[in-house]
Amino acid sequence: MRSYQVHRPPNYDTENARYPVLIVLDGEWHFQHVSTTVDFLADAGQIPAMLVIGIPNTDRNGDMDSAAAPGSSKFLMFITDELIPQIERDYRTHPHRTLVGHSGAGLYTLYSMINAPEVFRGYLVIAPAFGDNRELPKTVAAFLEEHPDLNLNADLFLTADNSPGQGLSGAWELSSYLQERATRVRDLRYTFRRSEESHAAVPLRSVHDGLTSIFEGWELDREDAFALYEQGGLTAIDKHFGALSARLGFPVPVPEDAMLQPFFQLEGSKRFTEAEQVIKKVVESFPDDPTALYYAARLYLQMGNRPLVLETLKKALLLSPNHRPSRSLLQYMQVDASELGP
């Protein structure tokens, strides 16, 4: 077994959740900044928290020479037959894996897609060095055309840097084929970005943009959540996350914020009956959250139901006796918390 690096999500030891896996080639160069970007985006709610695995090089040319199948095959066997089973034994994982490679490792990421298409659901291919292998775009196209029944069920995010020459022409060639194929086959979500960054600097932005592309739909902003609600109520939001679960291959529960965003809009528009239905569902789905109860109490105050306001705030303070928003609302109502009973 070769050495590898592991970055766990910040709350790994305090939760029992499972996590998607992101494998980073050229780990000695990219492991740290990729891990930081993953944590940043996960904390912002844009992607799931992830286990990040870095593979440092021992013989980079031998491992990743995609024109030399024996060496590349041996490295791929290490990833698929040794590393991934070991990670799945040692850590709580989801069956969603993303492979990240830059330059020569970007070529290798494409090589992995056509030589082990069942292993990864995400490919982040950063400025692949097509000048080192001008035939790879044709090889990828030929493989996919020769396997029309193959269901990749994956996301591919490809970037090119600001360098001219074979690297860019190879990226355009592959991009042109994949875009055309996407009109016929819908098993691969494909995104191509041309960056103004240099070859050395392009990984930073590419990792950020690539992950938000692969996990598109993970976060619903206020406008998108309300648009879905207007189309079909909370059922439409449930369907959105159901479709996301199916695409990613693991269950993605509806986050509390995605349900609260329509509530805020409905409350602000004084559509109180609908707002009440939504906040009741939030409280039911997240019974340990005093803030949801506070929002419900705030709504009941606007509806003029003072007894229900006090009953709801009492529940919130039973969950969190020092919950500041609930106590502030009681103060606004000129009610002492002790009057709510024990």
C-alpha positions as CSV (number, residue, x, y, z in Angstrom):
1,M,0.0,0.0,0.0
2,R,1.3,3.4,-1.0
3,S,1.1,6.3,1.4
4,Y,-1.8,8.7,1.1
5,Q,-3.2,11.8,2.9
6,V,-6.6,12.1,4.6
7,H,-8.5,15.2,5.5
8,R,-11.7,14.6,7.5
9,P,-14.6,17.0,7.7
10,P,-14.4,19.3,10.9
11,N,-17.4,17.5,12.5
12,Y,-16.4,14.0,11.6
13,D,-15.8,12.9,15.2
14,T,-18.9,14.4,16.6
15,E,-21.4,13.2,14.0
16,N,-22.3,9.8,12.5
17,A,-22.8,11.1,9.0
18,R,-21.4,9.5,5.9
19,Y,-19.4,11.6,3.4
20,P,-18.6,11.6,-0.4
21,V,-15.0,11.0,-1.2
22,L,-12.7,13.3,-3.2
23,I,-9.4,11.9,-4.4
24,V,-6.7,14.4,-5.4
25,L,-3.8,13.4,-7.6
26,D,-0.4,15.1,-7.1
27,G,-1.3,15.2,-3.4
28,E,2.0,16.9,-2.4
29,W,1.0,19.9,-4.4
30,H,-2.8,20.1,-4.2
31,F,-4.0,18.3,-1.1
32,Q,-3.9,21.3,1.2
33,H,-5.7,23.9,-1.0
34,V,-8.3,21.4,-2.1
35,S,-9.0,20.4,1.5
36,T,-9.4,24.0,2.4
37,T,-11.7,24.8,-0.5
38,V,-13.9,21.8,0.3
39,D,-14.3,22.9,3.9
40,F,-15.0,26.5,2.9
41,L,-17.7,25.5,0.3
42,A,-19.2,22.9,2.7
43,D,-19.4,25.5,5.5
44,A,-21.1,27.9,3.1
45,G,-23.7,25.2,2.3
46,Q,-22.8,25.0,-1.4
47,I,-21.5,21.4,-1.4
48,P,-21.5,18.5,1.1
49,A,-18.8,18.0,3.6
50,M,-16.3,15.5,2.1
51,L,-13.5,13.2,2.9
52,V,-10.4,14.4,0.9
53,I,-7.8,11.9,0.0
54,G,-4.5,13.0,-1.4
55,I,-2.1,10.7,-3.3
56,P,1.5,12.0,-3.3
57,N,3.6,10.9,-6.3
58,T,6.3,8.3,-6.1
59,D,7.0,8.0,-9.9
60,R,4.7,10.6,-11.5
61,N,5.8,9.9,-15.1
62,G,5.5,6.2,-14.7
63,D,2.2,6.3,-12.9
64,M,0.4,8.9,-15.1
65,D,1.8,8.4,-18.6
66,S,-1.6,7.8,-20.2
67,A,0.2,6.7,-23.4
68,A,1.9,3.9,-21.5
69,A,-1.0,1.7,-20.4
70,P,1.0,-0.7,-18.2
71,G,2.2,2.0,-15.8
72,S,-1.1,3.8,-15.8
73,S,-3.0,0.6,-15.4
74,K,-1.0,-0.3,-12.3
75,F,-1.6,3.0,-10.7
76,L,-5.3,2.8,-11.5
77,M,-5.4,-0.7,-9.9
78,F,-3.9,0.8,-6.8
79,I,-6.7,3.4,-6.6
80,T,-9.6,1.1,-7.4
81,D,-8.5,-2.2,-5.8
82,E,-6.5,-1.0,-2.8
83,L,-7.0,2.7,-1.8
84,I,-10.8,3.0,-2.2
85,P,-11.6,-0.3,-0.4
86,Q,-9.2,0.8,2.4
87,I,-10.9,4.2,2.7
88,E,-14.3,2.6,2.8
89,R,-13.2,0.2,5.6
90,D,-11.6,3.0,7.7
91,Y,-14.1,5.8,7.2
92,R,-17.8,6.5,6.9
93,T,-18.3,7.1,3.1
94,H,-21.0,7.6,0.6
95,P,-20.7,5.9,-2.8
96,H,-20.0,9.2,-4.6
97,R,-16.4,9.7,-5.5
98,T,-14.7,12.6,-7.4
99,L,-11.3,12.4,-9.0
100,V,-9.2,15.6,-9.3
101,G,-6.2,16.0,-11.6
102,H,-4.2,18.9,-13.0
103,S,-2.0,19.0,-16.1
104,G,-0.6,15.5,-16.6
105,A,-2.8,14.3,-13.8
106,G,-5.7,15.9,-15.7
107,L,-4.9,13.6,-18.6
108,Y,-4.9,10.7,-16.1
109,T,-8.3,11.7,-14.8
110,L,-9.7,11.3,-18.3
111,Y,-7.8,8.0,-18.7
112,S,-9.5,6.8,-15.5
113,M,-12.9,7.7,-16.8
114,I,-12.6,5.4,-19.8
115,N,-10.7,2.6,-18.1
116,A,-12.7,2.5,-14.8
117,P,-15.9,4.2,-15.7
118,E,-17.8,2.6,-12.8
119,V,-15.6,4.0,-10.0
120,F,-16.1,7.8,-10.1
121,R,-19.2,10.0,-10.4
122,G,-17.3,13.2,-10.6
123,Y,-14.2,14.2,-12.7
124,L,-12.5,17.5,-12.2
125,V,-10.1,17.8,-15.1
126,I,-7.9,20.9,-14.7
127,A,-5.9,22.2,-17.7
128,P,-5.0,18.7,-19.0
129,A,-1.7,18.7,-20.8
130,F,-3.0,17.6,-24.2
131,G,0.3,18.7,-25.7
132,D,1.8,15.6,-24.0
133,N,-0.9,13.3,-25.5
134,R,-2.6,14.8,-28.5
135,E,-4.5,11.6,-29.2
136,L,-6.4,11.4,-25.9
137,P,-9.4,13.5,-27.0
138,K,-9.9,11.1,-29.9
139,T,-9.3,8.1,-27.5
140,V,-12.0,9.3,-25.2
141,A,-14.4,9.9,-28.1
142,A,-13.7,6.5,-29.6
143,F,-14.2,4.7,-26.3
144,L,-17.6,6.3,-25.7
145,E,-18.7,5.7,-29.2
146,E,-17.7,2.0,-29.0
147,H,-19.7,1.6,-25.8
148,P,-23.1,3.1,-26.6
149,D,-24.7,1.2,-23.7
150,L,-22.3,2.5,-21.1
151,N,-24.1,4.6,-18.5
152,L,-21.4,6.9,-17.0
153,N,-23.9,8.6,-14.7
154,A,-21.2,11.2,-13.9
155,D,-20.2,14.9,-13.9
156,L,-17.2,16.1,-15.8
157,F,-15.8,19.6,-15.3
158,L,-13.0,20.5,-17.7
159,T,-10.9,23.7,-17.6
160,A,-8.3,25.2,-19.9
161,D,-5.7,27.8,-18.8
162,N,-4.6,30.9,-20.7
163,S,-1.9,29.0,-22.5
164,P,-2.1,28.8,-26.3
165,G,-1.2,25.7,-28.3
166,Q,-1.9,22.0,-28.1
167,G,-3.4,22.1,-24.6
168,L,-6.1,24.5,-25.7
169,S,-6.8,22.9,-29.0
170,G,-7.1,19.5,-27.3
171,A,-9.5,21.0,-24.8
172,W,-11.7,22.5,-27.5
173,E,-11.6,19.2,-29.5
174,L,-12.7,17.2,-26.5
175,S,-15.3,19.8,-25.5
176,S,-16.8,19.9,-28.9
177,Y,-17.2,16.1,-29.0
178,L,-18.7,16.0,-25.4
179,Q,-21.1,18.8,-26.1
180,E,-22.3,17.0,-29.3
181,R,-22.6,13.7,-27.4
182,A,-24.7,15.4,-24.7
183,T,-27.4,16.0,-27.3
184,R,-27.6,12.3,-27.9
185,V,-26.7,10.7,-24.5
186,R,-27.6,12.2,-21.1
187,D,-25.4,10.1,-18.9
188,L,-22.7,12.8,-18.5
189,R,-23.2,16.3,-17.2
190,Y,-20.5,18.2,-18.9
191,T,-19.1,21.7,-18.2
192,F,-16.1,23.5,-19.9
193,R,-14.5,26.7,-18.7
194,R,-11.7,28.7,-20.3
195,S,-9.8,30.5,-17.5
196,E,-7.6,33.5,-17.7
197,E,-5.3,32.0,-15.1
198,S,-1.9,30.7,-15.8
199,H,-1.2,26.9,-15.9
200,A,0.3,27.0,-12.4
201,A,-2.5,29.2,-10.9
202,V,-5.6,27.6,-12.6
203,P,-6.2,24.8,-10.0
204,L,-7.4,27.2,-7.2
205,R,-10.3,28.6,-9.2
206,S,-11.0,25.4,-11.0
207,V,-11.4,23.4,-7.8
208,H,-13.9,25.9,-6.5
209,D,-15.9,26.2,-9.7
210,G,-15.7,22.5,-10.4
211,L,-17.1,21.4,-7.1
212,T,-20.0,23.9,-7.2
213,S,-20.7,22.6,-10.7
214,I,-20.6,18.9,-9.8
215,F,-22.9,19.5,-6.8
216,E,-25.1,22.0,-8.5
217,G,-28.5,22.1,-6.8
218,W,-27.0,21.3,-3.3
219,E,-27.8,24.9,-2.2
220,L,-31.1,26.6,-3.0
221,D,-30.9,30.4,-2.6
222,R,-34.0,32.4,-1.6
223,E,-35.2,33.1,-5.2
224,D,-34.8,29.5,-6.4
225,A,-36.4,28.0,-3.3
226,F,-39.4,30.3,-3.6
227,A,-39.7,29.7,-7.3
228,L,-39.9,26.0,-6.7
229,Y,-42.5,26.6,-3.9
230,E,-44.6,28.7,-6.3
231,Q,-44.5,25.9,-8.9
232,G,-45.6,23.1,-6.6
233,G,-45.3,24.0,-2.9
234,L,-43.1,22.1,-0.6
235,T,-43.6,19.0,-2.7
236,A,-41.6,20.7,-5.5
237,I,-38.7,21.3,-3.1
238,D,-38.9,17.6,-2.0
239,K,-38.7,16.6,-5.6
240,H,-35.7,18.8,-6.2
241,F,-33.7,17.1,-3.5
242,G,-35.1,13.7,-4.5
243,A,-33.7,14.2,-8.0
244,L,-30.4,15.4,-6.6
245,S,-30.2,12.3,-4.4
246,A,-30.7,10.1,-7.5
247,R,-28.1,11.9,-9.5
248,L,-25.4,11.8,-6.7
249,G,-26.2,8.3,-5.6
250,F,-26.8,9.0,-1.9
251,P,-29.7,10.5,0.1
252,V,-29.7,14.3,0.3
253,P,-32.3,15.3,2.9
254,V,-34.1,18.6,2.4
255,P,-32.1,21.2,4.4
256,E,-34.0,23.4,6.9
257,D,-32.9,26.6,5.1
258,A,-34.5,25.4,1.8
259,M,-37.8,25.2,3.6
260,L,-37.4,28.4,5.5
261,Q,-36.7,30.6,2.5
262,P,-40.3,30.2,1.1
263,F,-41.5,30.9,4.7
264,F,-39.7,34.2,4.8
265,Q,-41.1,35.2,1.5
266,L,-44.7,34.2,2.4
267,E,-44.5,35.9,5.8
268,G,-43.2,39.1,4.2
269,S,-46.0,39.0,1.6
270,K,-48.5,38.5,4.5
271,R,-49.6,35.2,3.0
272,F,-50.0,34.0,6.5
273,T,-52.0,30.8,6.0
274,E,-49.4,29.4,3.6
275,A,-46.6,30.6,5.8
276,E,-48.2,28.7,8.7
277,Q,-48.4,25.5,6.8
278,V,-44.7,25.8,5.8
279,I,-43.4,26.7,9.3
280,K,-45.4,23.8,10.8
281,K,-43.6,21.5,8.4
282,V,-40.2,23.0,9.4
283,V,-41.0,22.5,13.1
284,E,-42.1,18.9,12.4
285,S,-39.0,18.1,10.4
286,F,-36.5,19.8,12.8
287,P,-38.1,19.3,16.2
288,D,-34.9,20.2,18.1
289,D,-34.4,23.6,16.6
290,P,-35.7,26.4,18.8
291,T,-35.2,29.0,16.0
292,A,-37.9,27.3,13.9
293,L,-40.2,27.6,16.9
294,Y,-39.3,31.3,17.2
295,Y,-40.2,31.9,13.6
296,A,-43.5,30.2,14.2
297,A,-44.1,32.4,17.2
298,R,-43.2,35.5,15.3
299,L,-45.8,34.5,12.6
300,Y,-48.5,33.8,15.2
301,L,-47.9,37.3,16.7
302,Q,-48.6,38.9,13.3
303,M,-51.7,36.7,13.0
304,G,-52.9,38.0,16.4
305,N,-52.9,34.7,18.2
306,R,-51.2,35.6,21.4
307,P,-51.9,32.3,23.3
308,L,-50.3,30.3,20.5
309,V,-47.3,32.7,20.5
310,L,-46.7,32.1,24.2
311,E,-47.2,28.3,23.9
312,T,-44.7,28.2,21.0
313,L,-42.1,30.3,22.8
314,K,-42.4,28.1,25.8
315,K,-41.5,25.1,23.6
316,A,-38.5,27.0,22.2
317,L,-37.2,27.9,25.7
318,L,-37.6,24.3,26.9
319,L,-35.2,23.3,24.1
320,S,-32.9,26.2,24.8
321,P,-33.6,28.2,27.9
322,N,-31.3,31.1,26.9
323,H,-32.5,31.3,23.2
324,R,-32.0,35.0,22.6
325,P,-34.5,35.5,19.8
326,S,-37.3,33.9,21.8
327,R,-36.5,35.9,24.9
328,S,-36.3,39.1,22.8
329,L,-39.8,38.4,21.5
330,L,-41.1,37.9,25.0
331,Q,-39.5,41.1,26.0
332,Y,-41.2,42.9,23.1
333,M,-44.5,41.4,24.3
334,Q,-43.7,42.6,27.8
335,V,-43.9,39.0,29.1
336,D,-41.6,37.6,31.7
337,A,-40.3,34.2,30.8
338,S,-41.2,32.9,34.3
339,E,-44.9,33.5,33.4
340,L,-44.7,30.6,30.9
341,G,-44.4,28.1,33.7
342,P,-41.6,25.6,34.5
